[in-house]
Amino acid sequence: MRKNGIRTLEQLETYATITKDEKRKLKKIISAHPMLISPYYMGLIDWKDPDDPIRKIVVPSAQENLPQGSYDTSGERVNTKLRGLQHKYAQTALILTTNQCAAYCRHCFRKRLAGVVTDEIVTDWDLIVSYLKEHTEITNVLLSGGDPFTLPTQKIAEILHRLSEIDHLRFIRIGTRIPVVDPDRISNDTALLELFETYSRINKQLFIITQFNHPRELTPQSITSINKMHKANLVIRNQTVLLNGVNDIPEVLADLQTSLNSHGVIPYYVLQCRPVKKVKHIFQVPLMTASKIVEDARKRLDGPAKSFRFIMSHRTGKIEILGQMDGRMYFRYHQAKDQRYAGKLFSKKLDETDSWLTL
């Protein structure tokens, strides 16, 4: 766990002016959902701009106080088979390795967990490995959290060693924001990079799933970490969350996808922001508006940069948002919990304010 980040309002006040009323509200907010911002990521914020998009991602807002929304937007609890292991889609097992991150994003869909709860985190790897061995339909594992790269390198090595011994696993994915918020964690850890190279070349192919949400996050430091991971034979894909006030301008979204692609990071998904409790009203963009933003961004992109899918991670599955026609929004199940719906096309008539589907 990183110990040198910004955690308190007193530390934050050295960068930003906080009124007495805001301070009262923010104390209550961060007591429930902690603040943590890595020193590196703090340096990306333009403190003269109260609407700075990087600031909005990690600095708590006094608006984080409305009860609407959910702490479990995609049915994680019902898909939990063992402590720390979820099995929603036949081919994929998701493992919650930690509840720690190097920075706590305010829009996080695991807001219930990040920096707070530990009872969802895996503790018995023997049980996890036994489950994976018994379920031969599982072809890949996604290591998530929290952020797996906040774990000690030796712990990451132990996890990869155990997973690499399961024959029917074809590859391992690691979901992380570390290249975005603390890239030196990767660039300066020779042992971690050697570990990546060993497992990708000799054992299982490793995929890194990053979350760059704004072009300004692609700094020389983050690009260095990307280049070193590429040299270690890792495949890097990116999932961008569409966020109000951060990247909801077509030019910004297009610039991000182009920049990612130019550095060998494959644009994978653009995700509709989930209706996360207490912050949905801050970060969600209505679906009809969001669809237009994504389509306008696509018009500015070349083939490889526009290869991403616009996705809603719904409790019933990953739903691709195809676009609008004749007053209706069209969707397709990119992945479904119930295989009967896999690939199914459907449409809905939406209100201008609808930001999520009720199915």
Secondary structure, DSSP 8 states (H G I E B T S, - for coil): ---SSB-SHHHHTTTS---HHHHHHHHHHHHHS---B-HHHHTT--TT-TT-HHHHHHS--TTTTB--SBS-TT-TTTTEEETTEEEEETTEEEEE--S--SS--TT-TTTTTTTT--TTS---HHHHHHHHHH-TT--EEEEESS-GGGS-HHHHHHHHHHHHT-TT--EEEEE--HHHH-THHHHT-HHHHHHHHHHHHHS-EEEEEE---SGGG--HHHHHHHHHHHHTT-EEEEEEEE-TTTT-SHHHHHHHHHHHHHTT-EEEEEEE---BTBTHHHH---HHHHHHHHHHHHTT--TGGG--EEEEEETTEEEEEEEEETTEEEEEEEEESSGGGTT-EEEE---TT--S---
